[in-house]
Every structure is written in C-alpha cells, then in structure tokens.
Amino acid sequence: MLKKNIALYVTGGIAAYKSVILLRELIKLNLEVQVVMTSNATKFVTPLTFSTLSKKQVLFDYNLNSAGVDHVELAQWTDLAIIAPATANFIGKMANGIADDFASTSLMAIKNEKKYVFPAMNDEMLNNPVTQRNIQRLKDDNMQIFNSEYGFLAEGYKANGRMMEPQKIINTLFYQNNELSGKKILITAGGTREKIDPVRFIGNNSSGKMGYALADYANEQGADVTLISANSKLEKINGVTTIDVETSDELYNEISNNFANCDVLIMSAAVSDFKPQKYTDQKIKKDKNINSINIELEKTNDILKYFGTHKNNNQIVVGFAAETNDILKNAEKKLKEKNVDMLVLNDVSKKNIGFNSDDNKVTILFKNQDYVETEVMKKTEIAKVILEQLKKIS
C-alpha cells in the first residue's frame, strides 16, 4: 500500500458518480479518505453520499467556526491527493495557479508529486489545444496525469474523454506489486487481409477474441494498453487505445510506431504469410472463356521475427503459433527462430475451439522453462493464464 491518508477531490462533471464507487474501493483498503468537492460537483452528487461512506464531513467550503487554517491542515494531513474527475475547468485552474475556492486553495498547498489527476470531459474539450497545453503544464510541474479513456460519453456517442474506471485507478495507484500496473503493453488482434482487387482478399478466420480478451484483462490489471486490431468486429474496450488496420503492412507500420515505447508486445493477430504480388485496382471479372486464373504471391514481412530480434533487453515479445500438425515441434522451432520470450501455441486442427470460438486450449512455451498447458476454457480465462505467466518473466 502506498499511503494511508487520501484526499479525494471531486469536481463538477457527470463522472462524479464514479467517484462514489472509487471512494468505496478506497475505504475497502482501510484507507482514511477525506472527500473535497467543488460547488459544481455538489450539483451532480450530494455531499451526504460521500460523507456517509467516508464517515467524514465533506469539505467544500471554508469552516468559519474553525480555529485552524483548514486548507493548510488538510494539505499537511494528505499523503496522496486524487483528483477524479478532473474537469477541463479545474485542470485549467491547477495549471494556471488559480485558487478561488476551498478545493483549489487546499490543493495548491499540497506538494505536486502527491497529486494524481484523472481527467474526464467531452472529447472536443479534451482535444482543445488549451486543455492539452494545461495538461502538459501539469506534467511539467511534476503531477501525475493519467489518460482519459475511450467509451460512451454523456453526449451519447463513443470517444475519448471518460474518466478511468475506479477499479483501474485502484490497481494503478495501490497495487504497484502487480507486475502489469503501469506497464505499456502493445497487443495485436484479429486477422490481416491482403487485397487482390477492390472486393477480394486473402485472409483468415481470426475473430480477434483472444487479443481483445488479453487487452481487456491487461487494462483491468492497470496496464496502459494499446490494441492494434486487424479487421475485427468486436466492441472497443473502455480504457484501451485501439488502432484499426487491415493489411499486414499496416499492422507492421503501426507496431513500428508504438514499439519503442512499449514494455511488452503480444502478437496474437493472425498475420497473412503471403500477399498478391500485384494489386488489381479494378474488379477481376469472370470470363466465360477462362476456366482458371493465376495469382502470383509473395511473402509478407515476418513481423514477429523482426520485433523479436529488434527488442531491447527490457522489452518482452510474446508470439502466437497456429499449428495443425507436429504442433509442439513446430512451436519450439518458432520460439527459437523468432527470438520471442514466450509463445502461445494453438492447435487449430481441433473443432469448436480456436479461431472464431469463445473457447480455446493453449500450450505456453518459454525459453528457459517447461511449457504450461491449459484445459479447454473461455478465452477470457485463457487471457488471464497468459498474462499471469507473463508476470513471472517480466
């Protein structure tokens, strides 16, 4: 556990309802929590709700009957200040040194390294250059600013701007012994398509379910997750940055753009081994006088091998292998040739598991230890097994 005395600052946004859940989770950890609300926050959730849960009077104005200096006393008491949600307005105040109410004044008296800020606002407000400049200023001033998440906004559509989910905040701040907390994990999912003409392609049956399950659990464990999704129709995951791609070249390019900053690359996408040498920009017509057609293929980039051999000493690369015969022998060969730290083997010859199924059975191979084999189980459970094994080699 990091600290004991927590000041929870709740500002005036619709995400204030999440702060009630966050408070409850903090209380469960036997932490002392003092809630501070802005006047606008009290219009979304009543102070009574927070005071009932925290067993402390909520602070949102100066106590004129107090003999002490309340805002300074709070600052001296505080081990950790959590600002959740942090609205654009309140971020602006913090960034520009405005202290015009109890919340902003007491927060200014707290050392910057104790402040953890969780933005929540409409995506247009978030992307406004003024907001981005204010956020950068807070970072420059040694405050911890966490990315808002992708999901359903109050305006009725999905975009970035949601406050990080309460359980993820807990995992991120208080479970530093969790090997995934704060890790930057890059995950690929789905199956690439290599275009023949505007309507035809070479592809595979991967649904992306395994990669999405991995991204979901890693996100839940407090990791900073980027998911590169190839042709998957699955719902985007709140809190996970998702990049859509189609071809193996696009997949390679997006991994290249993100690889240097990641701690772990998990290559669960099914990548085409071959692509047409030539793309025809008009649909290939069926000619009654032609009974066959030849399409010349060439190898695609060996993405797994490239990043397996270009990782630095602090990076981990996890590969996937889909095999139909001599599966263990072929997987062991791939583990060595691709220079990966861990390889997840799928036997795709078996029916009702693997591609497009909710279930799977895998064998996890390592460089310097015995392999681990699972039973048939849901991919969501397989994801947990894979990531728990990843923790052991991180």
C-alpha positions, 0 to 999 in steps of 0.5 A, a space after each residue: 500500500 502506498 499511503 494511508 491518508 487520501 484526499 479525494 477531490 471531486 469536481 463538477 462533471 457527470 463522472 462524479 458518480 464514479 467517484 462514489 464507487 472509487 471512494 468505496 474501493 478506497 475505504 475497502 483498503 482501510 484507507 482514511 479518505 477525506 472527500 473535497 468537492 467543488 460547488 459544481 460537483 455538489 450539483 451532480 452528487 450530494 455531499 451526504 453520499 460521500 460523507 456517509 461512506 467516508 464517515 467524514 464531513 465533506 469539505 467544500 467550503 471554508 469552516 468559519 467556526 474553525 480555529 485552524 487554517 483548514 486548507 493548510 491542515 488538510 494539505 499537511 494531513 494528505 499523503 496522496 491527493 486524487 483528483 477524479 474527475 478532473 474537469 477541463 475547468 479545474 485542470 485549467 485552474 491547477 495549471 494556471 495557479 488559480 485558487 478561488 475556492 476551498 478545493 483549489 486553495 487546499 490543493 495548491 498547498 499540497 506538494 505536486 508529486 502527491 497529486 494524481 489527476 484523472 481527467 474526464 470531459 467531452 472529447 472536443 474539450 479534451 482535444 482543445 489545444 488549451 486543455 492539452 497545453 494545461 495538461 502538459 503544464 501539469 506534467 511539467 510541474 511534476 503531477 501525475 496525469 493519467 489518460 482519459 479513456 475511450 467509451 460512451 460519453 454523456 453526449 451519447 456517442 463513443 470517444 475519448 474523454 471518460 474518466 478511468 474506471 475506479 477499479 483501474 485507478 485502484 490497481 494503478 495507484 495501490 497495487 504497484 506489486 502487480 507486475 502489469 500496473 503501469 506497464 505499456 503493453 502493445 497487443 495485436 488482434 484479429 486477422 490481416 487481409 491482403 487485397 487482390 482487387 477492390 472486393 477480394 482478399 486473402 485472409 483468415 478466420 481470426 475473430 480477434 477474441 483472444 487479443 481483445 480478451 488479453 487487452 481487456 484483462 491487461 487494462 483491468 490489471 492497470 496496464 496502459 494498453 494499446 490494441 492494434 486490431 486487424 479487421 475485427 468486429 468486436 466492441 472497443 474496450 473502455 480504457 484501451 487505445 485501439 488502432 484499426 488496420 487491415 493489411 499486414 503492412 499496416 499492422 507492421 507500420 503501426 507496431 513500428 510506431 508504438 514499439 519503442 515505447 512499449 514494455 511488452 508486445 503480444 502478437 496474437 493477430 493472425 498475420 497473412 504469410 503471403 500477399 498478391 504480388 500485384 494489386 488489381 485496382 479494378 474488379 477481376 471479372 469472370 470470363 466465360 472463356 477462362 476456366 482458371 486464373 493465376 495469382 502470383 504471391 509473395 511473402 509478407 514481412 515476418 513481423 514477429 521475427 523482426 520485433 523479436 530480434 529488434 527488442 531491447 533487453 527490457 522489452 518482452 515479445 510474446 508470439 502466437 503459433 497456429 499449428 495443425 500438425 507436429 504442433 509442439 515441434 513446430 512451436 519450439 522451432 518458432 520460439 527459437 527462430 523468432 527470438 520471442 520470450 514466450 509463445 502461445 501455441 494453438 492447435 487449430 486442427 481441433 473443432 469448436 475451439 480456436 479461431 472464431 470460438 469463445 473457447 480455446 486450449 493453449 500450450 505456453 512455451 518459454 525459453 528457459 522453462 517447461 511449457 504450461 498447458 491449459 484445459 479447454 476454457 473461455 478465452 477470457 480465462 485463457 487471457 488471464 493464464 497468459 498474462 499471469 505467466 507473463 508476470 513471472 518473466 517480466 
